[in-house]
């Protein structure tokens, strides 16, 4: 994961580097063009003055000839020579060794070829100027630009880091308060005040969202509390009426069977109602108290209460708990979790099967004999295992998963050696 500012900064750095690299040839072309233009003007001025002077000296042939000879000796590469006809002026650029430089490196020269007449004779004049210094100028400008570019870039990074820490402070504070917020507090988050429009829009959206969640939480909590009474009471009344009707004299066996089936279905509906209410309470976070629970003692007590079920299906029980292991959590939910795991194992074990319970530091494993693996993708979903031929509600394992999610425990399933293995990894489990 990358920070938003880092992504923007990376794009800025790449763009700046591309612009800087593109500026180097641009500097070269522009400076070299300016340099050659100025030297061309210089050569034209020198040629114009030389022409005027030679034309003035042309009246004295001897002086004129000696002046041209002197010019050619002083500037052998820029000679004045007689020609048969006048031509238009032209310019050129040439690389050659400079005999006066004292080194063997090639120098660049910008030349001007111009024509003039003196004493009815046409002459060609060559003017050359060394422009090798333009490279040094370009190198110097590039170096200075690079230095200031690095200074500007370093200053921008420092300034961006300093300003971003200040500008994004309200955002980070808001994120921290959102992470620490508990909906069960039923209160708004005290968001920081800021004059930044985007952050204020974010805060307004958060306040609106929290207000809606608080209202929904209260309605759901009220529904959970009402459902526990409004549904359970009429179910209990109907079940009581059926029990009384079953005791009525003169009922046929068929009528008694119908009443027993209705009573059985009603009991299952009542259990489903209680389990749904329990799931709703867990979802609403209504089990907040935590205490130290001794797992081994709870399991022994539960298996003792389920002894009739074990005897009825002739299930062999094997408990492996060498020590007294404790876990921190809601005591009621821990007992419900263990009860559901054990009842699920007993209910789905064949007659004459085996039930193995292993308890150690931070882990409880409940295994029961079985013929084939269960579909793990549906195993912990609500009503996934409820069926007409079972006495379960299809909510037992869903409740186990909800309890584990509430406490940040890990629940898992595996099938090996002809046994279904359900495990719960407790965080903070220890041996006493």
N, C-alpha and C positions, 0 to 999 in steps of 0.2 A: 504494500500500500504506500502511496506517495501523497504528500501534502499538496493541496491546491496551489499554494504559492510556489512550491518547487517546480510544478509543471509550467506555470507561467514564466518563472525565472529561466527555466531551461530554454523555452522558446525565445525569450528575449536575448539570452546569451548567444544562441545559434544565429539569430537574425543579426545581432551586432557583429559577430565574427564574419558572417558573409558580407556585410556592408563594408567592414574594414578591409577584407581581402580584395573586394571589388574596387576599393578606393586606391589601392596601390597601382594597378595599371592605369587607372584614371589620372592619378597624379602624374605618372610618367608621360602619358600622352598630352595632357594639358600643359604641363611645365615645358616639355620638349617643344611643343608647338609655339608657346610664347617665346621660348628662348630662340628658336630658329627665326621667328618673325622679327624679333628685335635685332638679331645679328644681320638679317637681310637688310633691314633699314640702315644699320651701321655700315654695311658694305656699300650700299647705294650712296650714302653720304660721302664715304671715303673716295669712291669712284668719281662722283661729281666734282669734288674738290680737285682730285688729281687731273681730271680732264681739263678743267679750267686753267690750272697751272701749266699743263703741257701745251695747251693751245696758246697761252700767252707767251710761252718760250719758243714757239714754233717760228717766230720771225728771225731768230738767230739760230741757224741750222746747227752750228757747232755746239752751242750751249744745249740745244734741244737733244742732239744725239748723245752728248755726255750725260744729260739728265736721265735719258731712258736707260743708258748703260748702267748708271748708278742705281736706278730703280731695280733693274733686273738682278744686279749683284746683291743688293740688300734683301730683295724678296725673290729668290730664284723660283719659288713655287707659284708666284703671282707675277708673271712676266708680262711685258708690253711688247707685242710683236706686230710687224706690218702685215696686212692682209690685202687681198685683192678686192674684197667687197665688204660692205657693211651688212650686218645681220642684226636680228633682234636680240635684246639682252636675254640671258638665261641664267638659271641657278642650278646648283648641284650639291650633293653631299657625298663625301668620299672618306674612306678609312685608309690611312697609311701611317708609316712610321714617321715620327717628327724628328728631323735631324738635329733640332735645337733643344730637344727636351732632355737629352742625356739618359734615356731609357729605351728599351726595345719594345715597348707596348704600342699597340695600334691606337692612334688618336683619330678623332672624327673632326672633319673640317667642313664648313659650310662656305661654298664659293659662289662668286658672281662673275659672269663673263659679260663684259660691256664693250661697246665699240665707239670710237670717236675719230674725227678727221683732224689732221694738222698738216698744213702745207700741201694740200691736195693729195694727201696720203691717208689711207684708212689704217687704223690700228685696232688691235684687239687687246683689251686690258682684263686681267684676271685678278680678282681680289678674294683672298681666303682668310677665314677666321676660325680658330680652334674652338669647337663647342663641346669639348670633352667635359668641361666643368658642369654641364647640365646634369650628368649622371650623379655627380656629387651633390648637387642641389636637390635632386629628386630623392637621393638616399637620406639626406639630412631632413628633408620635409617628412619623409616616411617615418624616420626614427622618432622625430618630435611628435608626430601624430600618434604613433604607437604608444609612446610614453603617456601622452595625455589621455589616450583611449583606455589604457590600463588604469590610470588614476581615476578617470570618470567611472569605469566599470567597478573598480574597488569601492569607490565612494557610493555608487548606486547600491551595491550589495549590502554595504553596512547600513546605509540609510533605509533601504527597503526592509532589512531585518529589524531595525529599531522601530520604524513606523508601523510595520505589520504587527509587531508584538503589541503595540499600543492600540492599533485600529481593531485587531481581532480579539482583544481582551474581553469585550462583552460577549462575543460568540463562544469563546472557550468557557467563560463563566456560565453561560446558558447551558452548554453541553454538560458541564459538571453537575449543575442542578437537576437537569433532566435524568442523568444517570442515577442520582441519589434520590430521586422523587419516588414516593410510595403512594399509590392511588388510595390506599386505605386511610391515608391521613385526611382525605376529603377536603383538601384545601388547595388554593392556587399556588403556583410556584412564584416566589418573589424574584422576578426577572430584573436584571440591571437596567438602569435608565441610560439611554444613549440618544445622540442626535443624528444617528445614521439611519436614513430612511429604510434601507434594506433590512437592518436588524430590527427596527421597530415593526416592520411588516411581519418578520419572522415571529417576533414576540406576540403580536396580535393573533397570528394563526395558532401559536402554541396555547395561548389563553383560551381561545375559542375551542380548541380540541380538548383541553383539559376540562373545561366546563361541561362539554358534551359527555366526556368519559365519567365525570363525577355523577352527572344526572343518570347515566345508564347504569353505573355501579349501584347507586342507591335504589333504582327501580329493580335491578336484578336481585339485590339483597332483600328488598321487601317481598319480591315474588318468592324467593327461596323460603323466607320465613312464613309467608302465607300458605305456600303450597304444602309445607310440612304439617300445617294444621287443617287447612281446608280440604285437602285430599285424603290425608290419613284418617281423619275422623269419620267421614262417610264410609270409607273402606272397612274400618273397624266395625261400624254399625251393621253393614251388610254381612260381614263375616259372622258377627254375633247372631244375626237373624237366621243365617243359614245353619249355624250350630243348633239354635233352638228348633228350627224346622226339622233338623235331622233327628232330634229327640222325640218328635211327635209319633204317637202310636199309629199303627195301621199303614206305615209306609211300605211300599213294595221294594223288592231288591233293586228294581230298575230305577225307581225314584231315588232310593238311597245312593245309587251309583252316580246318578246325575248330580245330586247335591254334593257328593264328595268331589266330583270333577270340578264343579263350580267353585267349591271351597278351595280346592287346590290352585285353580287359576287365579282366584282372588288373592290368595296368599302370595303367589308369584307377582301379581300386579303391585301388591303392597311392598314387597321387597324391591321391585324396580323403582317404585316411587321414592323409597328411602334412599336407594343408591343414587338416583338422579339428584335428589336434594343434597346428598353428601358431595357429589361431584360439583354441584353449583357452589356449595360453600367453599370447597377447595379452590375452585376457580376464582372466587371472590376474595380469597385470602383471609377467610374468617378463622383460620387456625394459626394463630400467631405465636402462641406461647411455646416455649421450648424447655425441655428438661432432659436429664440424663435417664435413659431407659436401659435396663439390664435385659439383653436379648435372650439369653439362655433361660432365665426364669419365665419370661413371657411365653416362649415357645413351649416349655414344659407344661405351663398352665393351660395353654390352648390345646395341646395334644391330649391332655387329660380330659378336657371338656369334649373333645371329639372322639373319645374312646368308643362310644356306641357306634359311630359311623365306621370306624376302623374294624370293629368286631363284626358289624353287619356284612361288610364286604370281604372279611377275612384278609385284611391288608397287613403285611408285616411292616412294623415301624422300626427304623434304625436312626438313632440320634447321635451325632458326633459333635459334642460340644465340650472339649476338655477343660475349658475355663469359663469364667464369668465375663462375658463381653458386653460392653456398654456402647451406646450411641446417643448422640445429642439430637433431639427432634421433638416433635409434638407427640406426646405419649399416646393419645387417642388414635392418631393417624398411624403410628407405628404398629399398634395392636391391630388396626383394621388391615393394614398391609399384610402382616403375617397371617392373619385369619383368612384373607382372600387367597393367598398363595397356598395355604394348607388345604382349604376347602376345594380349591380348583384341582389340586393334585389328587385328593380323595375322590372327588366327583368323577374325574376322568380316568381313574385307575380301574382296571378290570378286576373281577372277583379273584381273590388269591394273589393279588399283585403286591408290589413293594413300594414303600415310601421312605426315602432317605433324606435326612435333614443334617446339613453340615453348617456349623457356626464357628467362625474364627474371627480374627481381628479385622474388622472392616468389611466382612462378607457373610452373607447368608445364602445358602444354596438349598433349594427344595427340588427333589427329583422323584418322579414316579414312573412306574413301568408303563410302556406304551408300544404300539405296533409300528407306527410310522411318524415321521416328523410333521409338525404343525405348520401351516402357512404363516411365516413370520411377518409378512406385510399386513396381515389382517388380525394378528394375534392380540394386539393391545388396543384395537379399535372398539368403540362402543357397539354392543349388540352383535359383534362379529361371530361369537360362539353360541349365541342364544338360539335354541332350536326347540321344536315341540317335544322331542323325546328326552330332553334334559331338564333338570330341575333348576339349572342356573339361569341368571338373568342376562348374561352376556355383558355385564358391567364390572365384574370382579377384577379382571386384569386391566381394564381401562382405569379403574380407581387406583390400582397399584401404580400404573404409569403416572397418573396425576400426582400422587403422593410423592413419588420419586422426583418428578419435575419441580415440585414445590420446594423440596429439601436439597435439590441439586445432587441427587443420588443417581446411580446408573443401574438400570434394570436390563437384563438380557435373557435370551433363550437359546438353548442348543439341544440337539438330539444325538446321543451317542450311547452305544452298548445297550440299545433297547430301552433307554430311559429318557424321559423329558426332563431337562434341567432348567429351572428358573433361578436366576441369581440376582441378588441386589447388592451392589457395592456401596457401602456407607462411607461418607466422608467424615472423618473424625472418629471412626470406631476404634476402640482400644480394649485391651485386656486388663482386668483388675486382679 
